[in-house]
Amino acid sequence: MNEPEVIAGMLGDPNVPGAPAQTIAVVGLSDNPMKASFYVSEYMQRQGYRIVPVNPALESVLGQASHASLSAVPGRVDIVNVFRLPKFIPAIVDDMIALGLKNLWVQQGIVDLESAARAEAAGINVVMDRCIMVEHRGRR
């Protein structure tokens, strides 16, 4: 977990060939501009990433339709970025395994090592307890 190569693989690295992620499904995205999920996702959207909100309580966020679950998201998802409490991570990992999604990013301050190990055992790349915005800024 949290290895520089995994982060580079997800966010792209100018020195490493391959296509970086383009679509980020944000589980727990809020429409409150004061919440980290909003301003981090807004930053990533400004950097050219397609943000797909996953929050059953909202119709849309950041100009994008919100979806009730990962399984309701149409099209390809490159990264699942999680802004939910640790108790929700096991179900998110279950959904990712069922859907064949390969990149899990769990935001800073959120840790579930058991779910991370289960995800990695299923072939999912995991970054946990790091902010995707901070890591992205550090690459530019």
C-alpha positions in Angstrom: 0.0 0.0 0.0 0.9 3.6 -0.6 4.0 2.7 -2.6 5.1 5.5 -5.0 4.7 3.1 -7.9 1.1 2.5 -7.1 0.4 6.2 -6.8 2.3 6.9 -10.1 0.3 4.1 -11.8 -3.0 5.7 -10.7 -2.2 9.4 -11.3 0.3 9.0 -14.1 3.9 9.9 -14.1 5.6 11.9 -16.9 8.5 9.5 -16.7 6.5 6.3 -16.8 4.8 5.2 -20.1 1.1 4.4 -20.0 -2.2 6.2 -19.8 -3.0 7.8 -16.5 -6.5 7.5 -15.0 -9.2 9.7 -16.5 -12.4 8.8 -14.5 -12.6 9.0 -10.8 -15.8 7.7 -9.0 -16.0 9.5 -5.7 -17.8 7.5 -3.1 -19.3 9.9 -0.5 -18.9 13.1 -2.5 -20.7 15.9 -0.8 -22.3 19.0 -2.4 -21.0 21.1 0.5 -18.1 23.2 -0.7 -16.6 23.2 2.8 -16.2 19.4 2.9 -13.0 17.8 1.7 -14.8 15.5 -0.7 -16.1 18.5 -2.6 -13.0 20.7 -2.8 -10.7 17.7 -3.5 -13.0 16.5 -6.3 -13.4 20.0 -7.6 -9.6 20.3 -7.8 -9.3 17.0 -9.6 -12.0 18.0 -12.0 -10.1 21.2 -12.8 -7.1 19.1 -13.6 -9.0 17.3 -16.3 -10.3 14.3 -14.5 -13.9 13.2 -15.1 -15.6 13.1 -11.6 -18.4 10.6 -11.1 -20.3 11.3 -7.8 -21.5 8.2 -5.9 -23.9 9.4 -3.2 -27.5 8.1 -3.1 -28.7 11.3 -1.2 -27.8 13.7 -4.1 -29.0 14.2 -7.7 -25.9 15.9 -8.9 -22.6 17.4 -7.7 -20.0 19.4 -9.6 -22.3 19.4 -12.7 -22.3 15.6 -12.8 -25.2 13.2 -12.1 -24.8 11.4 -8.8 -25.2 7.6 -8.6 -26.6 5.5 -5.8 -23.8 3.0 -5.9 -20.7 1.9 -7.8 -22.7 -0.7 -9.7 -25.0 2.1 -11.0 -22.1 4.1 -12.5 -22.1 3.8 -16.3 -18.9 3.3 -18.3 -15.4 2.9 -17.2 -14.0 3.9 -13.8 -10.3 4.2 -13.4 -10.1 5.1 -9.7 -12.6 4.7 -6.8 -11.8 7.5 -4.4 -13.5 7.0 -1.0 -14.6 9.6 1.5 -16.6 7.3 3.8 -15.9 6.0 7.3 -13.9 2.8 7.7 -17.0 0.7 8.4 -18.1 1.3 4.8 -14.9 0.2 3.2 -15.6 -3.6 3.2 -18.8 -3.2 1.1 -16.9 -0.8 -1.3 -14.2 -3.5 -1.7 -16.9 -6.1 -2.3 -18.4 -3.9 -5.1 -15.0 -3.3 -6.6 -14.2 -7.0 -6.7 -17.6 -7.8 -8.3 -17.3 -5.0 -10.9 -13.6 -5.7 -11.7 -12.4 -2.3 -10.7 -8.7 -2.1 -10.2 -7.8 1.1 -8.3 -8.9 2.0 -4.8 -7.9 5.3 -3.2 -9.0 5.8 0.4 -8.6 9.4 1.5 -6.4 10.7 4.3 -7.6 9.9 7.8 -9.5 6.8 6.7 -7.9 3.4 7.4 -9.2 -0.2 7.1 -6.1 -2.4 6.8 -8.2 -5.6 6.6 -10.2 -4.4 3.6 -7.0 -3.1 2.0 -5.4 -6.5 2.3 -8.5 -8.2 0.9 -8.6 -5.7 -2.0 -4.9 -6.3 -2.8 -5.4 -10.1 -2.6 -8.1 -9.6 -5.3 -5.7 -7.7 -7.5 -6.8 -4.2 -6.6 -4.2 -1.5 -6.3 -4.7 0.3 -3.0 -3.7 3.7 -1.7 -4.9 4.4 1.8 -4.7 7.3 4.2 -3.5 9.8 1.6 -5.1 12.7 -0.1 -5.4 12.3 -3.9 -5.2 16.2 -4.3 -2.0 16.5 -2.3 -0.4 13.6 -4.2 -1.5 15.0 -7.5 -0.1 18.5 -6.7 3.2 16.9 -5.7 3.5 15.3 -9.1 3.1 18.5 -11.1 
